[in-house]
């Protein structure tokens, strides 16, 4: 009863009544560039993000990871601004900057004091069309990316397992490839590959510029027109669908690597907002993920880690904002004396329970309470707000959907959660990877020089 | 009309908050310090209760601070872990506990609507003052910690950090990792945690930070409510001064990895260090400014030797580490280390150029407002200022102190503090034989 009252209180926040909400302003330039602006006047700062509709899921075999490689090369200069200039100028203006690549996007960002917005626009517009791809820079940057791969994947047993898992779970979806690319592909990129990739995807009509901060939308649009307006659009061929074929039974693999702890990773093929027959199914899966792993009171923590104490860690995750259908993930690390098979049984029991019993109204209310409050906390960060707009737009949902999220989640019922569990969380959609730890060599210390200590 | 008024209010707020993130402070009647900043615009507040109870207070029981901290929310008052989690999540509040080198804390982010706020606050207060430390929860959390420590052995980077801190700090309390070691954690009993809690989680050792949309009166009541049942206790002895290594050291640890993780450094500076600004700005140029730093340019941009190459000072109550780091393919490790050594030797000898210093100042000052442009970032700053008892105008005076730094003061500070011949260097990876 009390819980219901909390929900009602949460719903009364002005942030959820449309009237007081800060609206996103949109402008599409003649060359096709979409510009989104959201005002937030709490601090005199501005975030700029430039999102391109290209990422690892756009890549054909042989050049996997090239979107990420190109992201690195985007810092290597143009006719107007030679290598190093971009970062130097942003730094001199007190800015933070970087970039990130995912399966469905490549994005670049700067955070600056609000009066410096033209600086980031000028530089981003310049490298959208005028990048210099030099052989000498590629040779070095290939090494850098190879080191990045070693650090992120090759020396981390669980990251490596994840990589092999995706390659097994997807049969023909481009999500089977790692964002950073397979090692042999990375080693074989040429300037020509990069040039073609750049020319194909880096164009105003394939990009979204998101600006969030202490700005006036009208002025931002004027600046956008000035800097991005003159850029020529490209003729874009639509990306091929590569829709994943139907899976015909459970898939399992064992990964043997030097490691200390066993581990299990499971994934069910599920639709997302862009691909669901009925949109509510994606929101119901989102709620379901919350029931299992939304906070410390959720089922996996409460029942597997604390109650039964059979796992030292367990998690569930689902991302409803991807371009193609995705996996609903579960993972667990067994407690001492337990095995990955025990984890599999326990996680499946949790899934079965979601099919046979409706989730309680308390659980449902708790998930919604977190979503409602989360929507307020998110506003503390301009960067996060910009991320959401850019992401929704780039995966093809449209930024308008961001505002629907809270209400749509709020409408999900216990029956709907049960329905998506029964429909999608079934063995014929399941893939499993087990980490079978192999002995690690004992670490040896070789000292070449040592010294004593003295007081200072 | 209404929206126009709102805009005007927001505008005035923006002016105020950045000419001065006005920190108000007072002591509770039991002697705990309270630091409060009123921020507007969002109906939320961040609250922290902080103790001098980080891993530096572990004594010989390495890991006891962290395990004590993580036990707090497993049971308090009449509630078990589920009930505690539900109480926060029902009202959309986010609660966390944590422990670092000097500090341990409880933190809460909640909405300010009274019914929601009060529920979250009472839950936090109960965790703070009446944790149960029951045996059953302890056994589980200990096992989970031990599993985490085993997992840590898979990471060459983690092995490098442990060896690096040991090389810098020897027997000093800053030497061991906060999570401890399997051998130390294995010996803990639940009473060890209860003792640690009773000694350090006391009013005389507590500080409260409140940043958000509460009035001063509300903030005062909040601090009072939180600490009302906490015994006064005593302020603990701070960690002893750090001894500097007398000789340089290079240590290679064999590890089955494709990369070698290289760390090199020395005990650096403390929070109230006389040399804070020359060292801070100097390091910004050396390895603290991301894509434009010297180390990044020498190691990554010019030679493609690593994905990340950087350096930083971590100021603690005593001298925290000055740490340079990179990761590179095993066979390139000697070459990368040579570049690292050459870069630091040249830098200590010559200092930055005038031009580099101007660029660094522009970056630090130009981006200054971005350091506390969210409630969470501002809360971290206020917490740091309060814990180390820095001047309340620390944020306002920061830009002018950066401005006062000269090429000469950087060179002088680095030459006195970072002697290349004393560097402690750790390399963890597979040696090429």
Interface residues (C-beta under 8 A of the other chain):
Chain A: X2 X3 X5 X6 X9 X10 X12 X13 X15 X20 X41 X42 X43 X44 X45 X75 X84 X87 X88 X91 X92 X93 X94 X95 X96 X97 X98 X111 X112 X113 X116 X139 X140 X141 X142 X143 X144 X145 X146 X147 X148 X150 X151 X154 X155 X156 X157 X214 X258 X259 X260 X261 X294 X295 X296 X297 X301 X302 X305 X306 X309 X312 X313 X333 X335 X336 X362 X365 X366 X369 X370 X372 X373 X374 X376 X377 X379 X380 X381 X382 X440 X441 X443 X444 X445 X446 X447 X448 X449 X450 X451 X452 X453 X454 X455 X456
Chain B: X6 X7 X10 X11 X13 X14 X17 X18 X39 X41 X42 X43 X44 X73 X81 X82 X84 X85 X86 X88 X89 X90 X91 X92 X93 X94 X109 X111 X113 X115 X116 X119 X140 X143 X144 X146 X147 X148 X150 X151 X153 X154 X155 X156 X159 X163 X170 X241 X242 X243 X244 X245 X246 X247 X248 X249 X250 X251 X252 X253 X254 X255 X256 X257 X258 X259 X289 X290 X291 X292 X297 X300 X301 X302 X303 X304 X305 X306 X307 X308 X327 X328 X329 X359 X362 X363 X364 X365 X366 X367 X368 X369 X370 X373 X374 X375 X376 X422 X428 X431
